[in-house]
Amino acid sequence: MRGVCTHVLSFGTACKIEKLKHDPISHDSKIVEGYSEKLFRVRVGDYRILYEVDYNGNLIGIIKIDKRSRVY
């Protein structure tokens, strides 16, 4: 059962990152407060993806992917 959960998490995370490539500030993205840089977060189940957007270079930098309790 553990392998199935890991596979689903990986697939869901990969799909979300793929969507962020096309729309980095989607309707479910939120700004993370308390950081000097503009940092965004998006939810994937119990996990959060923290990322930043470089508009000049058309890049998304993934900072961290972890459970909500450990990501901040």
C-alpha positions in Angstrom: 0.0 0.0 0.0 2.9 2.4 0.7 4.0 2.3 -2.9 0.6 3.2 -4.2 0.4 6.3 -1.9 3.9 7.4 -3.0 3.0 7.0 -6.6 -0.2 9.0 -6.3 1.7 11.8 -4.4 4.4 11.9 -7.1 1.8 12.0 -9.9 -0.3 14.7 -8.2 2.8 16.8 -7.5 4.1 16.4 -11.0 0.8 17.4 -12.5 0.6 20.5 -10.3 4.1 21.5 -11.2 3.3 21.0 -14.9 0.2 23.3 -14.4 2.3 25.9 -12.7 4.6 26.1 -15.7 1.7 27.4 -17.7 0.0 29.5 -15.0 2.4 30.2 -12.1 -0.1 32.4 -10.2 -3.1 30.2 -10.5 -6.3 30.7 -8.5 -5.2 28.2 -5.9 -1.8 29.8 -5.3 -1.3 31.9 -2.2 1.5 34.3 -1.2 3.5 33.0 1.9 3.7 35.7 4.5 6.9 36.5 6.4 9.5 36.0 3.7 11.6 38.8 2.1 11.1 37.4 -1.4 7.7 36.8 -3.0 7.1 33.2 -2.2 4.0 31.3 -3.3 2.5 28.1 -2.1 0.1 25.6 -3.6 -1.6 22.7 -2.0 -1.4 19.1 -3.2 -3.4 16.9 -0.8 -1.6 17.1 2.6 1.5 18.5 1.0 2.5 22.1 0.0 4.8 23.2 -2.8 6.7 26.4 -2.0 8.0 28.2 -5.1 9.1 31.5 -6.5 8.5 33.0 -9.9 11.1 34.7 -12.1 9.1 36.7 -14.6 12.2 38.0 -16.4 13.5 34.5 -17.1 10.2 32.7 -17.3 11.3 30.4 -14.6 9.6 28.7 -11.6 12.0 27.8 -8.7 10.7 25.0 -6.5 11.9 25.8 -3.0 10.4 23.0 -1.0 7.8 20.2 -1.2 6.8 18.8 2.2 3.8 18.1 4.5 2.1 21.3 5.7 3.3 20.7 9.3 7.0 20.7 8.2 7.1 23.0 5.2 7.0 26.4 6.9 
